[in-house]
Amino acid sequence: MRPRLRTASAVILGGFLAGISSCGGEPAQPPESGQRVVINNTVIVSFTEAQDRLPFNPRAARLQEATEQMTRIAGHAIELRFDAALLPEFRASFENALTDGVENIARDLSDAKEREPKIFAFGAPLIKRVFCKYDAVVTEDDAKIDVKTGEVIITMPVRSTSLIPRGAIHAVMEDAFDDDLDRRFANVEPEHADDL
């Protein structure tokens, strides 16, 4: 049974409505439960449970710059959601871990855009949310994307080295691209592959 959790949201920067209308997008819907914080009017950070004290400063210059770059490279906002079970491990350094994670997303997107433009063009629009989820059984990080919802789920043990590991976003874009190619060419004879 899921515990009933209260939802708390905070808009961090002024001009929220102006920011949304200038981005041309709809505001993201609130999560079913937990806590939300909006950074730079476009990036939402949420937790599966409300926190007594926000574990990071959403106005930190490095975090704001990283979220702006991530959004610009992706071409849209990406929501970040964290399992509350991971917070005790990162509590003392959550802001750095969050910023490092956002930078890792931006680097993965930038690298794919530069080195593998087809994978970037296919994969970047798919990524709507990154959910970092605790799993007591796993021994290493694992990332998968649900292409229908656009949610990347990064499953990690409590002793993970990073909230959003470098290479995770690139790997899910590459996997989604490969799966799409497999689906499109599954019943195609090799001599007819160029026709598609």
Phi, psi and omega per residue, in radians:
M1 nan 2.323 -3.139
R2 -1.391 2.306 3.073
P3 -1.190 2.542 3.115
R4 -1.391 2.196 -3.060
L5 -2.070 2.557 3.093
R6 -1.477 2.651 3.117
T7 -1.869 2.283 3.065
A8 -2.241 2.335 3.068
S9 -2.202 2.666 3.123
A10 -2.460 2.224 3.017
V11 -1.621 2.117 -2.959
I12 -1.533 -0.683 -3.064
L13 -1.890 2.621 3.100
G14 -1.192 2.886 3.100
G15 1.269 0.569 -3.069
F16 -0.997 -0.892 -3.102
L17 -1.151 -0.691 3.095
A18 -1.103 -0.696 3.134
G19 -1.120 -0.729 -3.139
I20 -1.173 -0.781 -3.108
S21 -1.183 -0.556 3.113
S22 -1.279 -0.420 3.096
C23 -1.420 -0.245 3.104
G24 1.309 0.231 -3.097
G25 -2.114 2.925 3.069
E26 -1.457 2.581 3.054
P27 -1.161 2.527 3.136
A28 -1.146 2.560 3.121
Q29 -1.274 2.560 -3.140
P30 -1.165 2.602 3.110
P31 -1.139 2.804 -3.140
E32 -1.044 -0.622 -3.139
S33 -2.667 2.865 3.069
G34 1.904 -2.603 -3.033
Q35 -2.366 2.436 -3.137
R36 -2.138 2.525 3.017
V37 -2.386 2.274 3.133
V38 -1.714 2.269 3.108
I39 -2.004 2.293 3.081
N40 1.001 0.480 3.099
N41 1.123 -0.050 -3.086
T42 -2.249 -0.577 -3.076
V43 -1.738 2.223 -3.134
I44 -1.906 2.291 3.026
V45 -1.953 2.218 3.128
S46 -2.330 2.789 -3.124
F47 -2.183 2.640 -3.128
T48 -1.230 -0.325 3.064
E49 -2.373 2.545 3.099
A50 -1.118 2.475 -3.126
Q51 -1.793 2.503 3.087
D52 -1.089 -0.686 -3.095
R53 -2.367 2.301 3.117
L54 -1.043 2.191 -3.036
P55 -1.450 0.264 3.101
F56 -2.762 2.866 3.095
N57 -1.732 1.862 -3.101
P58 -1.182 -0.179 3.112
R59 -1.655 0.029 -3.124
A60 -1.028 2.302 -3.041
A61 -1.027 -0.784 -3.116
R62 -1.114 -0.729 3.125
L63 -1.142 -0.760 3.110
Q64 -1.077 -0.786 3.135
E65 -1.107 -0.752 -3.138
A66 -1.106 -0.733 3.141
T67 -1.187 -0.632 3.080
E68 -1.103 -0.776 3.128
Q69 -1.136 -0.763 3.133
M70 -1.032 -0.806 -3.126
T71 -1.129 -0.737 -3.135
R72 -1.112 -0.788 -3.113
I73 -1.181 -0.770 -3.130
A74 -1.183 -0.512 -3.088
G75 1.513 0.081 3.123
H76 -2.902 2.903 3.121
A77 -1.269 2.591 3.061
I78 -2.187 2.133 3.105
E79 -1.402 2.468 3.093
L80 -2.010 2.228 -3.115
R81 -2.252 2.392 -3.057
F82 -2.208 2.335 3.037
D83 -1.157 2.239 -3.127
A84 -1.038 -0.411 3.126
A85 -1.134 -0.372 3.134
L86 -1.454 -0.351 -3.014
L87 -1.100 -0.712 3.134
P88 -0.999 -0.612 3.141
E89 -1.157 -0.613 -3.053
F90 -1.879 0.058 -3.008
R91 -0.871 -0.875 -3.071
A92 -1.154 -0.497 -3.062
S93 -2.234 0.509 -3.056
F94 -1.051 -0.730 -3.119
E95 -1.033 -0.790 3.096
N96 -1.137 -0.739 -3.141
A97 -1.119 -0.709 3.106
L98 -1.122 -0.839 -3.139
T99 -1.093 -0.767 3.071
D100 -1.018 -0.721 3.131
G101 -1.113 -0.769 3.102
V102 -1.096 -0.744 3.095
E103 -1.090 -0.664 3.108
N104 -1.120 -0.689 3.072
I105 -1.093 -0.844 -3.128
A106 -1.051 -0.737 3.135
R107 -1.144 -0.762 3.121
D108 -1.060 -0.774 3.123
L109 -1.123 -0.781 -3.123
S110 -1.105 -0.779 3.116
D111 -1.072 -0.768 3.134
A112 -1.132 -0.714 -3.139
K113 -1.071 -0.698 -3.104
E114 -1.375 -0.777 -2.986
R115 -1.692 -0.496 -3.097
E116 -2.405 1.238 -3.017
P117 -1.045 -0.527 3.118
K118 -1.199 -0.717 3.108
I119 -1.152 -0.745 3.113
F120 -1.088 -0.842 -3.105
A121 -1.057 -0.607 3.112
F122 -1.391 -0.810 -2.955
G123 -1.458 -0.676 -3.056
A124 -1.017 -0.774 3.137
P125 -1.140 -0.352 -3.139
L126 -1.256 -0.538 -2.956
I127 -1.431 1.879 3.137
K128 -1.862 -0.582 -3.081
R129 -2.570 2.521 3.023
V130 -2.050 2.109 -3.130
F131 -2.011 2.041 3.103
C132 -1.661 2.047 -2.960
K133 -2.128 2.347 3.099
Y134 -1.380 2.467 3.029
D135 -2.480 2.114 -3.077
A136 -1.212 -0.360 -3.031
V137 -1.575 -0.597 -3.070
V138 -1.200 2.638 3.135
T139 -1.900 -0.209 3.093
E140 -2.560 2.829 -3.126
D141 -1.121 2.569 3.082
D142 -2.483 2.346 -3.121
A143 -2.178 2.360 3.099
K144 -2.444 2.710 3.077
I145 -2.111 2.430 2.967
D146 -1.665 1.814 -3.033
V147 -1.171 -0.376 3.118
K148 -1.285 -0.670 -3.113
T149 -1.738 -0.308 -3.093
G150 1.361 0.309 -3.120
E151 -1.698 2.170 3.000
V152 -1.608 2.181 3.110
I153 -1.914 2.043 3.081
I154 -1.822 1.921 3.134
T155 -1.637 2.303 -3.044
M156 -2.538 2.653 3.016
P157 -1.320 2.873 -3.115
V158 -1.110 -0.460 -3.112
R159 -1.672 0.585 3.125
S160 -1.160 2.649 -3.115
T161 -1.452 -0.304 -3.082
S162 -2.662 2.540 3.072
L163 -1.132 -0.770 3.101
I164 -2.273 1.695 -3.037
P165 -1.118 2.562 3.052
R166 -1.074 2.308 3.115
G167 1.678 -0.277 -3.089
A168 -1.129 -0.781 -3.113
I169 -1.213 -0.723 3.083
H170 -1.049 -0.760 -3.117
A171 -1.082 -0.732 -3.130
V172 -1.239 -0.585 3.069
M173 -1.140 -0.756 3.132
E174 -1.118 -0.766 3.105
D175 -1.070 -0.767 3.136
A176 -1.115 -0.715 3.108
F177 -1.101 -0.825 3.126
D178 -1.091 -0.732 3.105
D179 -1.087 -0.676 3.111
D180 -1.148 -0.740 3.091
L181 -1.082 -0.780 3.112
D182 -1.021 -0.762 -3.136
R183 -1.130 -0.784 -3.094
R184 -1.197 -0.601 -3.038
F185 -1.859 0.150 -3.060
A186 -1.018 -0.693 -3.075
N187 -1.916 0.383 -3.111
V188 -1.795 2.289 3.054
E189 -1.227 2.500 -3.079
P190 -0.929 -0.642 -3.102
E191 -1.245 -0.229 3.123
H192 -1.860 0.053 -3.084
A193 -1.091 -0.615 -3.136
D194 -1.202 -0.326 -3.112
D195 -1.287 -0.335 -3.078
L196 -1.530 nan nan
